[in-house]
Amino acid sequence: MSILDGKIMKENDLTPFSKVGLVLLVILPTFASAGINIARGHVPHPAAFGLMIVGFILFIVAKLSVIRRTRWVSFGTTLMTENMANVYRLGYWLMAVGILFTFA
């Protein structure tokens, strides 16, 4: 039993109302702002592009671990070790956040 499976320590979980509020007040405006700036070709924070580069490097490191051990083409984290799967997820997250911070 893990503390992360939702059976204990629920005081840090967001309520459905909070989740909807977070999406409507933070996430959608950020994506809209980034989309508008991308369409205009305006880059307000070019230094944040470095986050995307770091994320891409982490993503490539995790993918190369699979390519080196088993397959040339694979999707997802099923063939990765737990640590490499976490590096893969962090890389994806940093790429997304880097693009948003660059253009939003």
N, C-alpha and C positions, 0 to 999 in steps of 0.2 A: 504494500500500500504506500502510495506516494502522497506528499502534501499537494502535489500539482494535479491530482486527478479529480479534484472538486468535492471530495467527501469531507475534508476538514479545512479549516482556515479560509472561510468564504468572505471574511470581512474586507478583503482587497478586491473582490470581484465587482465589476461594474454592473449596475442594474440595467434592465432593458431601456429605461428612460435615459440613463447616462450614455449608453451606447449610441442611441439615436441622436442625442444632443451632440456628442463628439463628432459623429459623421456629418451632421448638418452644419455645425458651427466651426469646425476645424478642417476636416478632411476635404469636403466638397469645395469650400472656398479656396483651399490651397491648390487643389487640382485644377480648378477653374482659372485661377491666376496664372499657374504654370502653363496651362493650355493657351491662354490668351497671349502670354509673352512669347511662347514658342511660335505661334502663328504670326506674330509681329516681327519676330527675329530679334527681340530685345533680350539681352542677357544681363539682369540686374546684379548678379553675384557670381562672376566667373570663377572666383577662387574656390567656390563650393564644388566645382567640377572635379576637384581633387578627391572628394569623397567617392565619387563615382569610379574614378580610376582605382582607388584602393579596393573598393568592392569588386571591381572586375578582376583585379589580381587575386583576391581571395577566391572568387568563383573559379578562375582558371586553375589555381592550385588544387582545389577540391576535385575538379573534373580530371586533371592530370593524374590524380591518385587512382581514379577508376580506370583511365585509359592504360596506365602503366601495369595495373594488376589484371584486368579482365577484358573489357570491351572497348572498342573504338567509339561506338555510339551508344549512349544510354541517356535516359531521361529520369530526372528525379534523384532521390537519395537512396534508393533501395540497395545499390551495390556499394555504397560508401560505408566506412566505419562511422561510429557515432560522432567522433570528433570531426571527421571530414564533412559529415552531414551538417554539423553546426557551423563549420567554416563556410560551406556552400550557402546556407540560409543567411548567414551574416553578410556574405558577399552580395546576395540578391537584395537584402535590406539596405545596405549601403549604396548600391547602385540606384535604387528607387529614391532614397532620401537625398542622394547627391543631385539627381536630376531635379527633384522638387526644390531643393535649396538653391540650385543654380538659376532656375527660371521663375520661382515664386517670389 
